[in-house]
Amino acid sequence: MDLWILETLGNTSTLHPGFDFSLLPFNGTVHNESSLNGTNSTRTGVSSIMDGVVIPLIYIVVCIIGLGGNTLVIHIVLHYSKSESVTNIYILNLAIADELFMLGLPFLAIQNALQTWPFGSFMCRLVLTVDGINQFTSIFCLTVMSIDRYLAVVHPIRSSKWRRPQVAKMVNGTVWAVSFIVVLPVVIYAEVHKNGNCNIFWPEPTEIWNAAFIIYTSTVEFFFPLLVICLCYLLIVIKIRSSGKKVHATSTKRRKSERKVTWMVVIVVAVFVFCWLPFYALNIINLIVPPPENLQGLYSFVVVLSYANSCANPIVYGFLSDNFKQGFRKALCRSSLIQAGDEEEEEEEDAEACLNLHHEEE
């Protein structure tokens, strides 16, 4: 949702007060048609190739990688999990949200290539709403998983009654419901403008609405979840270090486990911040200072980086786990065996056909 708005921002030379230029995916569509047309007339040469060909191709590549990685995670959880654990349920929900989040990229690529929205008003509202829901759900899932890990490590006994599959499913349902409530402004105000762009168009006073929405989404979608995630992992590290001081017999194993968990914490938080901080930093900067011209490449990069977080999640939360590595190997081995069996069957059929043909010639 946020990413659509930022993406269009790079395509305009001036900003009109009536436009919502938060970094939701369609951000930057200007209400002023003369300004838009003037900008398009300057989009020639290398800039046109970048905006119309290269950038959409990058979006499609990211989409394919994200869909493939999250599909594999979903397949492993559903078919190769040893048990219905709470962690696996949260990982499954995260993978579903990330996969659905990736589905917005083709629409973004097409709008970027055509410089217009060709799918009509209903699809505009639907795509923005679905994209926003999954964007929030993905980030909320990361937060829920961090809280769950905190409970499992810091309060393993007291949290046992809450860390059950039934509770985890209810939490996942709540996350989706909250995400829908959070994006209600998008449902109400998303539309296709007469200049052909799909975006969020606020009522008067548009500047106040726009600023409020930027602060609202930045707080709910990034800064607050980041605070919760960092706090959870900080408490986890403190707990592990304090426990390690009390255990001397297995000090080597403790240090190794502590190092592994610490690195996992660093990777989780670093990837989340690395992918989303530039997006929200530009969001806040654009709220305070008028955005400079000719920064389409930067805006596009920030958009791709934000979507790329959903590509990284299967790696960070899936393939760094030994259980997921085993599931990944099993999935590959099974597909290889099936392919080998199909090739063997085809060879037998070919041999039988040749033998029949030989008999017919005789």
URJOGI-V97764 format. One line per field, one symbol per residue. phi: phi as a letter, one per 40 degrees, with the letter a starting at -180 (. if undefined). psi: psi as a letter, one per 40 degrees, with the letter a starting at -180 (. if undefined). burial: I if it has 16 or more other ideal C-beta (glycine too) atoms within 10 Angstrom, else O. A space follows every 10 residues. Layout:
BEGIN
phi = ???
psi = ???
burial = ???
END
This chain:
BEGIN
phi = .dccccdcdc cbcbbcdcbc bcccdcchcc cccccccccc cccbgccccc ccbccdccdc cccccccccc cccdccccbb ccaccccccc cccccccccc cccccdcccc ccccfabcbg cccdcccccc ccdccccdcc cdcccccccc ccccbccccc cccbdccccc cccccccccc cccddcdcbc accccgbcab bcccccccdc cccccccccc cbccdccccc cccccccccc ccccccbbcb cccccccccc cccccccdcc cccccbcdcc ccdcccccbd cccfbdcccc ccccccccdc ccddcccbcc cccccccccc cccccccccc cccccccccc cccccccccc cc
psi = cdddddddde eidihidehh fifidehehh dhdddddddd degibddddd dedddddddd dddddddddd ddddddddde hdigiddddd dddddddddd ddeddddddd dddefiheei dddddddddd dddddddddd dddddddddd ddddgddded ddgidddddd dddddddddd ddedddddeh ihieeehhah hiiihddddd dddddddddd ecdddddddd dddddddddd dddddehddf dddddddddd dddddddddd dddddddddd ddddddddhh hiiffddddd dddddddddd ddddddecee hddddddddd dddddddddd dddddddddd dddddddddd d.
burial = IIIIIIIIII IIOOIOOIII IIIIIIIIII IIOOIIOOII OOOOOOOOOI IOOOIIOIIO OIIOIIIOII OIIIOIIOOI IOOOIIIIII IIIIIIIIII IIOIIOIIII IIOOIOIOOO OOOIIOIIII IIIIIIIIII IIIIIIIIII IOIIOOOOIO OOIOOOOIIO IIOOIIOOIO OIIOIIOOII OIIOIOIIII IIOOOIOOII OOIIOOIIOO IIOOIIOIIO OIIOOIIOII OOOIOOOOOO OOOIOOOOOO IOOIIOOIIO IIOOIIIIII OIIOOIIOOO IOOOOIOOII OIIIIIIIII IIIIOIIIIO IOIIOOIIOO OOOOOOOOOO OOOOOOOOOO OOOOOOOOOO OO
END
